[in-house]
Amino acid sequence: MPSVLDLELTRLRAMTATEKLATMHALWLQAWSLTSARVRARHPEWTPEQVEAEIRLIFHRDS
């Protein structure tokens, strides 16, 4: 039986460039959303602008 990694690699190799970009974009949006929720939970008094600025710092720092 193939391992999960083997199955994932097979699927990735079968994907078109467009599919890979769409998947990457969806993962990026999910990461942004989860990070936003974390920042808002830690700083409920912050404005949306402050939250977005913090998220941008987090993403920039981790890149």
PDBQT receptor file of N, H, CA, C and O in Angstrom, charges set to zero:
ATOM      1  N   MET A   1       0.845  -1.175   0.000  1.00  0.00    +0.000 N 
ATOM      2  CA  MET A   1       0.000   0.000   0.000  1.00  0.00    +0.000 C 
ATOM      3  C   MET A   1       0.897   1.248   0.000  1.00  0.00    +0.000 C 
ATOM      4  O   MET A   1       1.840   1.327   0.787  1.00  0.00    +0.000 OA
ATOM      5  N   PRO A   2       0.607   2.227  -0.883  1.00  0.00    +0.000 N 
ATOM      6  CA  PRO A   2       1.436   3.439  -0.924  1.00  0.00    +0.000 C 
ATOM      7  C   PRO A   2       1.234   4.291   0.335  1.00  0.00    +0.000 C 
ATOM      8  O   PRO A   2       0.153   4.325   0.924  1.00  0.00    +0.000 OA
ATOM      9  N   SER A   3       2.297   4.964   0.715  1.00  0.00    +0.000 N 
ATOM     10  H   SER A   3       3.174   4.937   0.236  1.00  0.00    +0.000 HD
ATOM     11  CA  SER A   3       2.210   5.835   1.894  1.00  0.00    +0.000 C 
ATOM     12  C   SER A   3       1.439   7.108   1.542  1.00  0.00    +0.000 C 
ATOM     13  O   SER A   3       1.205   7.406   0.371  1.00  0.00    +0.000 OA
ATOM     14  N   VAL A   4       1.058   7.836   2.562  1.00  0.00    +0.000 N 
ATOM     15  H   VAL A   4       1.249   7.593   3.513  1.00  0.00    +0.000 HD
ATOM     16  CA  VAL A   4       0.363   9.107   2.352  1.00  0.00    +0.000 C 
ATOM     17  C   VAL A   4       1.259  10.057   1.564  1.00  0.00    +0.000 C 
ATOM     18  O   VAL A   4       0.786  10.760   0.671  1.00  0.00    +0.000 OA
ATOM     19  N   LEU A   5       2.536  10.081   1.887  1.00  0.00    +0.000 N 
ATOM     20  H   LEU A   5       2.920   9.510   2.612  1.00  0.00    +0.000 HD
ATOM     21  CA  LEU A   5       3.471  10.937   1.164  1.00  0.00    +0.000 C 
ATOM     22  C   LEU A   5       3.510  10.576  -0.312  1.00  0.00    +0.000 C 
ATOM     23  O   LEU A   5       3.484  11.463  -1.166  1.00  0.00    +0.000 OA
ATOM     24  N   ASP A   6       3.572   9.285  -0.624  1.00  0.00    +0.000 N 
ATOM     25  H   ASP A   6       3.593   8.565   0.070  1.00  0.00    +0.000 HD
ATOM     26  CA  ASP A   6       3.571   8.851  -2.021  1.00  0.00    +0.000 C 
ATOM     27  C   ASP A   6       2.307   9.310  -2.737  1.00  0.00    +0.000 C 
ATOM     28  O   ASP A   6       2.362   9.769  -3.878  1.00  0.00    +0.000 OA
ATOM     29  N   LEU A   7       1.172   9.183  -2.065  1.00  0.00    +0.000 N 
ATOM     30  H   LEU A   7       1.127   8.810  -1.138  1.00  0.00    +0.000 HD
ATOM     31  CA  LEU A   7      -0.095   9.616  -2.662  1.00  0.00    +0.000 C 
ATOM     32  C   LEU A   7      -0.115  11.129  -2.883  1.00  0.00    +0.000 C 
ATOM     33  O   LEU A   7      -0.582  11.607  -3.917  1.00  0.00    +0.000 OA
ATOM     34  N   GLU A   8       0.396  11.874  -1.904  1.00  0.00    +0.000 N 
ATOM     35  H   GLU A   8       0.775  11.485  -1.064  1.00  0.00    +0.000 HD
ATOM     36  CA  GLU A   8       0.446  13.331  -2.043  1.00  0.00    +0.000 C 
ATOM     37  C   GLU A   8       1.356  13.744  -3.195  1.00  0.00    +0.000 C 
ATOM     38  O   GLU A   8       1.004  14.621  -3.984  1.00  0.00    +0.000 OA
ATOM     39  N   LEU A   9       2.517  13.117  -3.292  1.00  0.00    +0.000 N 
ATOM     40  H   LEU A   9       2.803  12.404  -2.651  1.00  0.00    +0.000 HD
ATOM     41  CA  LEU A   9       3.444  13.442  -4.377  1.00  0.00    +0.000 C 
ATOM     42  C   LEU A   9       2.856  13.106  -5.737  1.00  0.00    +0.000 C 
ATOM     43  O   LEU A   9       3.025  13.860  -6.695  1.00  0.00    +0.000 OA
ATOM     44  N   THR A  10       2.171  11.984  -5.822  1.00  0.00    +0.000 N 
ATOM     45  H   THR A  10       2.033  11.372  -5.043  1.00  0.00    +0.000 HD
ATOM     46  CA  THR A  10       1.522  11.603  -7.078  1.00  0.00    +0.000 C 
ATOM     47  C   THR A  10       0.489  12.650  -7.469  1.00  0.00    +0.000 C 
ATOM     48  O   THR A  10       0.411  13.051  -8.630  1.00  0.00    +0.000 OA
ATOM     49  N   ARG A  11      -0.303  13.089  -6.498  1.00  0.00    +0.000 N 
ATOM     50  H   ARG A  11      -0.239  12.763  -5.555  1.00  0.00    +0.000 HD
ATOM     51  CA  ARG A  11      -1.327  14.104  -6.775  1.00  0.00    +0.000 C 
ATOM     52  C   ARG A  11      -0.689  15.428  -7.176  1.00  0.00    +0.000 C 
ATOM     53  O   ARG A  11      -1.143  16.070  -8.124  1.00  0.00    +0.000 OA
ATOM     54  N   LEU A  12       0.358  15.845  -6.466  1.00  0.00    +0.000 N 
ATOM     55  H   LEU A  12       0.727  15.324  -5.696  1.00  0.00    +0.000 HD
ATOM     56  CA  LEU A  12       1.032  17.101  -6.807  1.00  0.00    +0.000 C 
ATOM     57  C   LEU A  12       1.628  17.057  -8.210  1.00  0.00    +0.000 C 
ATOM     58  O   LEU A  12       1.539  18.032  -8.956  1.00  0.00    +0.000 OA
ATOM     59  N   ARG A  13       2.222  15.949  -8.561  1.00  0.00    +0.000 N 
ATOM     60  H   ARG A  13       2.294  15.157  -7.955  1.00  0.00    +0.000 HD
ATOM     61  CA  ARG A  13       2.824  15.820  -9.892  1.00  0.00    +0.000 C 
ATOM     62  C   ARG A  13       1.776  15.833 -10.993  1.00  0.00    +0.000 C 
ATOM     63  O   ARG A  13       2.064  16.221 -12.125  1.00  0.00    +0.000 OA
ATOM     64  N   ALA A  14       0.563  15.410 -10.666  1.00  0.00    +0.000 N 
ATOM     65  H   ALA A  14       0.328  15.095  -9.746  1.00  0.00    +0.000 HD
ATOM     66  CA  ALA A  14      -0.512  15.378 -11.658  1.00  0.00    +0.000 C 
ATOM     67  C   ALA A  14      -1.197  16.736 -11.821  1.00  0.00    +0.000 C 
ATOM     68  O   ALA A  14      -1.918  16.957 -12.794  1.00  0.00    +0.000 OA
ATOM     69  N   MET A  15      -0.973  17.639 -10.875  1.00  0.00    +0.000 N 
ATOM     70  H   MET A  15      -0.388  17.460 -10.084  1.00  0.00    +0.000 HD
ATOM     71  CA  MET A  15      -1.632  18.945 -10.916  1.00  0.00    +0.000 C 
ATOM     72  C   MET A  15      -1.002  19.845 -11.969  1.00  0.00    +0.000 C 
ATOM     73  O   MET A  15       0.202  19.802 -12.218  1.00  0.00    +0.000 OA
ATOM     74  N   THR A  16      -1.854  20.660 -12.577  1.00  0.00    +0.000 N 
ATOM     75  H   THR A  16      -2.833  20.696 -12.374  1.00  0.00    +0.000 HD
ATOM     76  CA  THR A  16      -1.344  21.674 -13.497  1.00  0.00    +0.000 C 
ATOM     77  C   THR A  16      -0.777  22.831 -12.677  1.00  0.00    +0.000 C 
ATOM     78  O   THR A  16      -0.999  22.922 -11.469  1.00  0.00    +0.000 OA
ATOM     79  N   ALA A  17      -0.049  23.702 -13.348  1.00  0.00    +0.000 N 
ATOM     80  H   ALA A  17       0.131  23.629 -14.328  1.00  0.00    +0.000 HD
ATOM     81  CA  ALA A  17       0.486  24.880 -12.661  1.00  0.00    +0.000 C 
ATOM     82  C   ALA A  17      -0.648  25.732 -12.095  1.00  0.00    +0.000 C 
ATOM     83  O   ALA A  17      -0.533  26.270 -10.994  1.00  0.00    +0.000 OA
ATOM     84  N   THR A  18      -1.723  25.853 -12.835  1.00  0.00    +0.000 N 
ATOM     85  H   THR A  18      -1.816  25.415 -13.729  1.00  0.00    +0.000 HD
ATOM     86  CA  THR A  18      -2.878  26.628 -12.376  1.00  0.00    +0.000 C 
ATOM     87  C   THR A  18      -3.475  26.023 -11.114  1.00  0.00    +0.000 C 
ATOM     88  O   THR A  18      -3.837  26.750 -10.189  1.00  0.00    +0.000 OA
ATOM     89  N   GLU A  19      -3.581  24.708 -11.068  1.00  0.00    +0.000 N 
ATOM     90  H   GLU A  19      -3.287  24.118 -11.820  1.00  0.00    +0.000 HD
ATOM     91  CA  GLU A  19      -4.113  24.034  -9.879  1.00  0.00    +0.000 C 
ATOM     92  C   GLU A  19      -3.187  24.236  -8.680  1.00  0.00    +0.000 C 
ATOM     93  O   GLU A  19      -3.652  24.449  -7.560  1.00  0.00    +0.000 OA
ATOM     94  N   LYS A  20      -1.884  24.168  -8.918  1.00  0.00    +0.000 N 
ATOM     95  H   LYS A  20      -1.507  23.995  -9.828  1.00  0.00    +0.000 HD
ATOM     96  CA  LYS A  20      -0.926  24.374  -7.833  1.00  0.00    +0.000 C 
ATOM     97  C   LYS A  20      -1.021  25.798  -7.287  1.00  0.00    +0.000 C 
ATOM     98  O   LYS A  20      -0.989  26.005  -6.074  1.00  0.00    +0.000 OA
ATOM     99  N   LEU A  21      -1.140  26.782  -8.187  1.00  0.00    +0.000 N 
ATOM    100  H   LEU A  21      -1.166  26.614  -9.172  1.00  0.00    +0.000 HD
ATOM    101  CA  LEU A  21      -1.282  28.167  -7.742  1.00  0.00    +0.000 C 
ATOM    102  C   LEU A  21      -2.577  28.379  -6.972  1.00  0.00    +0.000 C 
ATOM    103  O   LEU A  21      -2.590  29.089  -5.967  1.00  0.00    +0.000 OA
ATOM    104  N   ALA A  22      -3.659  27.774  -7.432  1.00  0.00    +0.000 N 
ATOM    105  H   ALA A  22      -3.648  27.198  -8.249  1.00  0.00    +0.000 HD
ATOM    106  CA  ALA A  22      -4.945  27.899  -6.741  1.00  0.00    +0.000 C 
ATOM    107  C   ALA A  22      -4.866  27.283  -5.344  1.00  0.00    +0.000 C 
ATOM    108  O   ALA A  22      -5.412  27.836  -4.389  1.00  0.00    +0.000 OA
ATOM    109  N   THR A  23      -4.197  26.154  -5.226  1.00  0.00    +0.000 N 
ATOM    110  H   THR A  23      -3.754  25.705  -6.002  1.00  0.00    +0.000 HD
ATOM    111  CA  THR A  23      -4.029  25.498  -3.929  1.00  0.00    +0.000 C 
ATOM    112  C   THR A  23      -3.181  26.361  -3.004  1.00  0.00    +0.000 C 
ATOM    113  O   THR A  23      -3.510  26.534  -1.830  1.00  0.00    +0.000 OA
ATOM    114  N   MET A  24      -2.094  26.898  -3.534  1.00  0.00    +0.000 N 
ATOM    115  H   MET A  24      -1.826  26.758  -4.487  1.00  0.00    +0.000 HD
ATOM    116  CA  MET A  24      -1.221  27.765  -2.748  1.00  0.00    +0.000 C 
ATOM    117  C   MET A  24      -1.987  28.995  -2.271  1.00  0.00    +0.000 C 
ATOM    118  O   MET A  24      -1.854  29.403  -1.118  1.00  0.00    +0.000 OA
ATOM    119  N   HIS A  25      -2.780  29.577  -3.148  1.00  0.00    +0.000 N 
ATOM    120  H   HIS A  25      -2.888  29.245  -4.085  1.00  0.00    +0.000 HD
ATOM    121  CA  HIS A  25      -3.552  30.765  -2.782  1.00  0.00    +0.000 C 
ATOM    122  C   HIS A  25      -4.568  30.441  -1.682  1.00  0.00    +0.000 C 
ATOM    123  O   HIS A  25      -4.731  31.211  -0.736  1.00  0.00    +0.000 OA
ATOM    124  N   ALA A  26      -5.239  29.316  -1.809  1.00  0.00    +0.000 N 
ATOM    125  H   ALA A  26      -5.107  28.690  -2.578  1.00  0.00    +0.000 HD
ATOM    126  CA  ALA A  26      -6.215  28.910  -0.793  1.00  0.00    +0.000 C 
ATOM    127  C   ALA A  26      -5.533  28.697   0.559  1.00  0.00    +0.000 C 
ATOM    128  O   ALA A  26      -6.078  29.082   1.594  1.00  0.00    +0.000 OA
ATOM    129  N   LEU A  27      -4.355  28.089   0.558  1.00  0.00    +0.000 N 
ATOM    130  H   LEU A  27      -3.912  27.776  -0.283  1.00  0.00    +0.000 HD
ATOM    131  CA  LEU A  27      -3.615  27.876   1.808  1.00  0.00    +0.000 C 
ATOM    132  C   LEU A  27      -3.166  29.203   2.416  1.00  0.00    +0.000 C 
ATOM    133  O   LEU A  27      -3.200  29.379   3.634  1.00  0.00    +0.000 OA
ATOM    134  N   TRP A  28      -2.743  30.139   1.556  1.00  0.00    +0.000 N 
ATOM    135  H   TRP A  28      -2.715  29.997   0.566  1.00  0.00    +0.000 HD
ATOM    136  CA  TRP A  28      -2.331  31.458   2.031  1.00  0.00    +0.000 C 
ATOM    137  C   TRP A  28      -3.512  32.183   2.672  1.00  0.00    +0.000 C 
ATOM    138  O   TRP A  28      -3.366  32.779   3.739  1.00  0.00    +0.000 OA
ATOM    139  N   LEU A  29      -4.684  32.137   2.030  1.00  0.00    +0.000 N 
ATOM    140  H   LEU A  29      -4.803  31.652   1.163  1.00  0.00    +0.000 HD
ATOM    141  CA  LEU A  29      -5.879  32.772   2.591  1.00  0.00    +0.000 C 
ATOM    142  C   LEU A  29      -6.257  32.152   3.932  1.00  0.00    +0.000 C 
ATOM    143  O   LEU A  29      -6.653  32.860   4.858  1.00  0.00    +0.000 OA
ATOM    144  N   GLN A  30      -6.134  30.845   4.032  1.00  0.00    +0.000 N 
ATOM    145  H   GLN A  30      -5.811  30.271   3.279  1.00  0.00    +0.000 HD
ATOM    146  CA  GLN A  30      -6.445  30.162   5.289  1.00  0.00    +0.000 C 
ATOM    147  C   GLN A  30      -5.459  30.588   6.381  1.00  0.00    +0.000 C 
ATOM    148  O   GLN A  30      -5.862  30.831   7.518  1.00  0.00    +0.000 OA
ATOM    149  N   ALA A  31      -4.186  30.678   6.044  1.00  0.00    +0.000 N 
ATOM    150  H   ALA A  31      -3.859  30.481   5.120  1.00  0.00    +0.000 HD
ATOM    151  CA  ALA A  31      -3.181  31.109   7.017  1.00  0.00    +0.000 C 
ATOM    152  C   ALA A  31      -3.460  32.537   7.475  1.00  0.00    +0.000 C 
ATOM    153  O   ALA A  31      -3.335  32.844   8.661  1.00  0.00    +0.000 OA
ATOM    154  N   TRP A  32      -3.839  33.415   6.538  1.00  0.00    +0.000 N 
ATOM    155  H   TRP A  32      -3.941  33.165   5.575  1.00  0.00    +0.000 HD
ATOM    156  CA  TRP A  32      -4.157  34.807   6.886  1.00  0.00    +0.000 C 
ATOM    157  C   TRP A  32      -5.356  34.841   7.836  1.00  0.00    +0.000 C 
ATOM    158  O   TRP A  32      -5.337  35.552   8.841  1.00  0.00    +0.000 OA
ATOM    159  N   SER A  33      -6.383  34.080   7.518  1.00  0.00    +0.000 N 
ATOM    160  H   SER A  33      -6.398  33.502   6.702  1.00  0.00    +0.000 HD
ATOM    161  CA  SER A  33      -7.600  34.049   8.330  1.00  0.00    +0.000 C 
ATOM    162  C   SER A  33      -7.316  33.539   9.745  1.00  0.00    +0.000 C 
ATOM    163  O   SER A  33      -7.787  34.120  10.723  1.00  0.00    +0.000 OA
ATOM    164  N   LEU A  34      -6.555  32.466   9.850  1.00  0.00    +0.000 N 
ATOM    165  H   LEU A  34      -6.173  31.994   9.055  1.00  0.00    +0.000 HD
ATOM    166  CA  LEU A  34      -6.219  31.913  11.168  1.00  0.00    +0.000 C 
ATOM    167  C   LEU A  34      -5.345  32.874  11.974  1.00  0.00    +0.000 C 
ATOM    168  O   LEU A  34      -5.526  33.019  13.183  1.00  0.00    +0.000 OA
ATOM    169  N   THR A  35      -4.407  33.522  11.307  1.00  0.00    +0.000 N 
ATOM    170  H   THR A  35      -4.260  33.405  10.324  1.00  0.00    +0.000 HD
ATOM    171  CA  THR A  35      -3.554  34.490  11.987  1.00  0.00    +0.000 C 
ATOM    172  C   THR A  35      -4.375  35.684  12.454  1.00  0.00    +0.000 C 
ATOM    173  O   THR A  35      -4.166  36.197  13.553  1.00  0.00    +0.000 OA
ATOM    174  N   SER A  36      -5.300  36.119  11.626  1.00  0.00    +0.000 N 
ATOM    175  H   SER A  36      -5.470  35.702  10.733  1.00  0.00    +0.000 HD
ATOM    176  CA  SER A  36      -6.186  37.220  11.997  1.00  0.00    +0.000 C 
ATOM    177  C   SER A  36      -6.998  36.871  13.237  1.00  0.00    +0.000 C 
ATOM    178  O   SER A  36      -7.125  37.687  14.150  1.00  0.00    +0.000 OA
ATOM    179  N   ALA A  37      -7.537  35.683  13.273  1.00  0.00    +0.000 N 
ATOM    180  H   ALA A  37      -7.433  35.019  12.532  1.00  0.00    +0.000 HD
ATOM    181  CA  ALA A  37      -8.319  35.250  14.436  1.00  0.00    +0.000 C 
ATOM    182  C   ALA A  37      -7.456  35.230  15.695  1.00  0.00    +0.000 C 
ATOM    183  O   ALA A  37      -7.905  35.630  16.769  1.00  0.00    +0.000 OA
ATOM    184  N   ARG A  38      -6.224  34.766  15.557  1.00  0.00    +0.000 N 
ATOM    185  H   ARG A  38      -5.860  34.441  14.684  1.00  0.00    +0.000 HD
ATOM    186  CA  ARG A  38      -5.319  34.715  16.710  1.00  0.00    +0.000 C 
ATOM    187  C   ARG A  38      -4.998  36.122  17.220  1.00  0.00    +0.000 C 
ATOM    188  O   ARG A  38      -5.027  36.372  18.425  1.00  0.00    +0.000 OA
ATOM    189  N   VAL A  39      -4.695  37.034  16.300  1.00  0.00    +0.000 N 
ATOM    190  H   VAL A  39      -4.672  36.831  15.321  1.00  0.00    +0.000 HD
ATOM    191  CA  VAL A  39      -4.363  38.405  16.697  1.00  0.00    +0.000 C 
ATOM    192  C   VAL A  39      -5.575  39.089  17.336  1.00  0.00    +0.000 C 
ATOM    193  O   VAL A  39      -5.438  39.766  18.355  1.00  0.00    +0.000 OA
ATOM    194  N   ARG A  40      -6.755  38.913  16.743  1.00  0.00    +0.000 N 
ATOM    195  H   ARG A  40      -6.866  38.363  15.915  1.00  0.00    +0.000 HD
ATOM    196  CA  ARG A  40      -7.967  39.523  17.304  1.00  0.00    +0.000 C 
ATOM    197  C   ARG A  40      -8.289  38.960  18.694  1.00  0.00    +0.000 C 
ATOM    198  O   ARG A  40      -8.762  39.688  19.567  1.00  0.00    +0.000 OA
ATOM    199  N   ALA A  41      -8.031  37.666  18.894  1.00  0.00    +0.000 N 
ATOM    200  H   ALA A  41      -7.647  37.074  18.185  1.00  0.00    +0.000 HD
ATOM    201  CA  ALA A  41      -8.283  37.056  20.208  1.00  0.00    +0.000 C 
ATOM    202  C   ALA A  41      -7.324  37.602  21.265  1.00  0.00    +0.000 C 
ATOM    203  O   ALA A  41      -7.711  37.805  22.416  1.00  0.00    +0.000 OA
ATOM    204  N   ARG A  42      -6.089  37.834  20.874  1.00  0.00    +0.000 N 
ATOM    205  H   ARG A  42      -5.774  37.669  19.939  1.00  0.00    +0.000 HD
ATOM    206  CA  ARG A  42      -5.101  38.350  21.826  1.00  0.00    +0.000 C 
ATOM    207  C   ARG A  42      -5.253  39.848  22.083  1.00  0.00    +0.000 C 
ATOM    208  O   ARG A  42      -4.875  40.346  23.143  1.00  0.00    +0.000 OA
ATOM    209  N   HIS A  43      -5.810  40.561  21.101  1.00  0.00    +0.000 N 
ATOM    210  H   HIS A  43      -6.118  40.156  20.240  1.00  0.00    +0.000 HD
ATOM    211  CA  HIS A  43      -5.927  42.018  21.201  1.00  0.00    +0.000 C 
ATOM    212  C   HIS A  43      -7.324  42.471  20.779  1.00  0.00    +0.000 C 
ATOM    213  O   HIS A  43      -7.471  43.124  19.746  1.00  0.00    +0.000 OA
ATOM    214  N   PRO A  44      -8.345  42.134  21.559  1.00  0.00    +0.000 N 
ATOM    215  CA  PRO A  44      -9.717  42.467  21.160  1.00  0.00    +0.000 C 
ATOM    216  C   PRO A  44      -9.979  43.969  21.074  1.00  0.00    +0.000 C 
ATOM    217  O   PRO A  44     -10.939  44.393  20.430  1.00  0.00    +0.000 OA
ATOM    218  N   GLU A  45      -9.143  44.770  21.712  1.00  0.00    +0.000 N 
ATOM    219  H   GLU A  45      -8.363  44.426  22.235  1.00  0.00    +0.000 HD
ATOM    220  CA  GLU A  45      -9.337  46.221  21.686  1.00  0.00    +0.000 C 
ATOM    221  C   GLU A  45      -8.757  46.884  20.432  1.00  0.00    +0.000 C 
ATOM    222  O   GLU A  45      -9.001  48.066  20.191  1.00  0.00    +0.000 OA
ATOM    223  N   TRP A  46      -7.998  46.136  19.638  1.00  0.00    +0.000 N 
ATOM    224  H   TRP A  46      -7.801  45.175  19.834  1.00  0.00    +0.000 HD
ATOM    225  CA  TRP A  46      -7.352  46.707  18.455  1.00  0.00    +0.000 C 
ATOM    226  C   TRP A  46      -8.359  46.976  17.352  1.00  0.00    +0.000 C 
ATOM    227  O   TRP A  46      -9.369  46.284  17.217  1.00  0.00    +0.000 OA
ATOM    228  N   THR A  47      -8.056  48.002  16.566  1.00  0.00    +0.000 N 
ATOM    229  H   THR A  47      -7.237  48.564  16.675  1.00  0.00    +0.000 HD
ATOM    230  CA  THR A  47      -8.874  48.308  15.390  1.00  0.00    +0.000 C 
ATOM    231  C   THR A  47      -8.530  47.314  14.279  1.00  0.00    +0.000 C 
ATOM    232  O   THR A  47      -7.490  46.659  14.335  1.00  0.00    +0.000 OA
ATOM    233  N   PRO A  48      -9.398  47.200  13.272  1.00  0.00    +0.000 N 
ATOM    234  CA  PRO A  48      -9.069  46.330  12.130  1.00  0.00    +0.000 C 
ATOM    235  C   PRO A  48      -7.746  46.720  11.464  1.00  0.00    +0.000 C 
ATOM    236  O   PRO A  48      -7.021  45.855  10.972  1.00  0.00    +0.000 OA
ATOM    237  N   GLU A  49      -7.437  48.002  11.447  1.00  0.00    +0.000 N 
ATOM    238  H   GLU A  49      -8.027  48.705  11.846  1.00  0.00    +0.000 HD
ATOM    239  CA  GLU A  49      -6.183  48.455  10.838  1.00  0.00    +0.000 C 
ATOM    240  C   GLU A  49      -4.976  47.973  11.643  1.00  0.00    +0.000 C 
ATOM    241  O   GLU A  49      -3.960  47.578  11.072  1.00  0.00    +0.000 OA
ATOM    242  N   GLN A  50      -5.094  48.007  12.971  1.00  0.00    +0.000 N 
ATOM    243  H   GLN A  50      -5.920  48.328  13.435  1.00  0.00    +0.000 HD
ATOM    244  CA  GLN A  50      -4.006  47.519  13.819  1.00  0.00    +0.000 C 
ATOM    245  C   GLN A  50      -3.823  46.010  13.652  1.00  0.00    +0.000 C 
ATOM    246  O   GLN A  50      -2.698  45.512  13.605  1.00  0.00    +0.000 OA
ATOM    247  N   VAL A  51      -4.932  45.299  13.565  1.00  0.00    +0.000 N 
ATOM    248  H   VAL A  51      -5.845  45.704  13.603  1.00  0.00    +0.000 HD
ATOM    249  CA  VAL A  51      -4.870  43.846  13.371  1.00  0.00    +0.000 C 
ATOM    250  C   VAL A  51      -4.176  43.534  12.053  1.00  0.00    +0.000 C 
ATOM    251  O   VAL A  51      -3.291  42.680  12.001  1.00  0.00    +0.000 OA
ATOM    252  N   GLU A  52      -4.574  44.224  10.990  1.00  0.00    +0.000 N 
ATOM    253  H   GLU A  52      -5.292  44.918  11.032  1.00  0.00    +0.000 HD
ATOM    254  CA  GLU A  52      -3.960  43.962   9.685  1.00  0.00    +0.000 C 
ATOM    255  C   GLU A  52      -2.478  44.298   9.692  1.00  0.00    +0.000 C 
ATOM    256  O   GLU A  52      -1.677  43.564   9.112  1.00  0.00    +0.000 OA
ATOM    257  N   ALA A  53      -2.103  45.386  10.333  1.00  0.00    +0.000 N 
ATOM    258  H   ALA A  53      -2.753  45.982  10.804  1.00  0.00    +0.000 HD
ATOM    259  CA  ALA A  53      -0.685  45.746  10.412  1.00  0.00    +0.000 C 
ATOM    260  C   ALA A  53       0.113  44.658  11.136  1.00  0.00    +0.000 C 
ATOM    261  O   ALA A  53       1.220  44.316  10.720  1.00  0.00    +0.000 OA
ATOM    262  N   GLU A  54      -0.444  44.122  12.206  1.00  0.00    +0.000 N 
ATOM    263  H   GLU A  54      -1.343  44.399  12.545  1.00  0.00    +0.000 HD
ATOM    264  CA  GLU A  54       0.234  43.048  12.949  1.00  0.00    +0.000 C 
ATOM    265  C   GLU A  54       0.354  41.784  12.100  1.00  0.00    +0.000 C 
ATOM    266  O   GLU A  54       1.395  41.127  12.108  1.00  0.00    +0.000 OA
ATOM    267  N   ILE A  55      -0.697  41.447  11.376  1.00  0.00    +0.000 N 
ATOM    268  H   ILE A  55      -1.542  41.982  11.370  1.00  0.00    +0.000 HD
ATOM    269  CA  ILE A  55      -0.652  40.260  10.512  1.00  0.00    +0.000 C 
ATOM    270  C   ILE A  55       0.434  40.430   9.459  1.00  0.00    +0.000 C 
ATOM    271  O   ILE A  55       1.192  39.499   9.186  1.00  0.00    +0.000 OA
ATOM    272  N   ARG A  56       0.508  41.615   8.872  1.00  0.00    +0.000 N 
ATOM    273  H   ARG A  56      -0.107  42.371   9.094  1.00  0.00    +0.000 HD
ATOM    274  CA  ARG A  56       1.550  41.870   7.865  1.00  0.00    +0.000 C 
ATOM    275  C   ARG A  56       2.946  41.718   8.466  1.00  0.00    +0.000 C 
ATOM    276  O   ARG A  56       3.843  41.170   7.826  1.00  0.00    +0.000 OA
ATOM    277  N   LEU A  57       3.129  42.202   9.694  1.00  0.00    +0.000 N 
ATOM    278  H   LEU A  57       2.400  42.647  10.214  1.00  0.00    +0.000 HD
ATOM    279  CA  LEU A  57       4.420  42.026  10.367  1.00  0.00    +0.000 C 
ATOM    280  C   LEU A  57       4.727  40.549  10.593  1.00  0.00    +0.000 C 
ATOM    281  O   LEU A  57       5.851  40.101  10.365  1.00  0.00    +0.000 OA
ATOM    282  N   ILE A  58       3.734  39.803  11.038  1.00  0.00    +0.000 N 
ATOM    283  H   ILE A  58       2.821  40.167  11.223  1.00  0.00    +0.000 HD
ATOM    284  CA  ILE A  58       3.920  38.370  11.287  1.00  0.00    +0.000 C 
ATOM    285  C   ILE A  58       4.296  37.656   9.995  1.00  0.00    +0.000 C 
ATOM    286  O   ILE A  58       5.236  36.861   9.976  1.00  0.00    +0.000 OA
ATOM    287  N   PHE A  59       3.576  37.930   8.925  1.00  0.00    +0.000 N 
ATOM    288  H   PHE A  59       2.812  38.576   8.940  1.00  0.00    +0.000 HD
ATOM    289  CA  PHE A  59       3.858  37.257   7.661  1.00  0.00    +0.000 C 
ATOM    290  C   PHE A  59       5.219  37.668   7.119  1.00  0.00    +0.000 C 
ATOM    291  O   PHE A  59       5.946  36.837   6.574  1.00  0.00    +0.000 OA
ATOM    292  N   HIS A  60       5.569  38.931   7.264  1.00  0.00    +0.000 N 
ATOM    293  H   HIS A  60       4.979  39.606   7.707  1.00  0.00    +0.000 HD
ATOM    294  CA  HIS A  60       6.868  39.401   6.775  1.00  0.00    +0.000 C 
ATOM    295  C   HIS A  60       8.001  38.779   7.586  1.00  0.00    +0.000 C 
ATOM    296  O   HIS A  60       9.017  38.362   7.030  1.00  0.00    +0.000 OA
ATOM    297  N   ARG A  61       7.818  38.722   8.893  1.00  0.00    +0.000 N 
ATOM    298  H   ARG A  61       6.993  39.061   9.344  1.00  0.00    +0.000 HD
ATOM    299  CA  ARG A  61       8.842  38.176   9.797  1.00  0.00    +0.000 C 
ATOM    300  C   ARG A  61       9.071  36.686   9.534  1.00  0.00    +0.000 C 
ATOM    301  O   ARG A  61      10.197  36.200   9.642  1.00  0.00    +0.000 OA
ATOM    302  N   ASP A  62       8.006  35.968   9.191  1.00  0.00    +0.000 N 
ATOM    303  H   ASP A  62       7.091  36.363   9.103  1.00  0.00    +0.000 HD
ATOM    304  CA  ASP A  62       8.105  34.517   8.998  1.00  0.00    +0.000 C 
ATOM    305  C   ASP A  62       8.477  34.119   7.575  1.00  0.00    +0.000 C 
ATOM    306  O   ASP A  62       8.589  32.930   7.278  1.00  0.00    +0.000 OA
ATOM    307  N   SER A  63       8.670  35.093   6.692  1.00  0.00    +0.000 N 
ATOM    308  H   SER A  63       8.579  36.059   6.933  1.00  0.00    +0.000 HD
ATOM    309  CA  SER A  63       8.985  34.725   5.301  1.00  0.00    +0.000 C 
ATOM    310  C   SER A  63      10.475  34.588   5.083  1.00  0.00    +0.000 C 
ATOM    311  O   SER A  63      10.911  34.284   3.973  1.00  0.00    +0.000 OA
TER     312      SER A  63
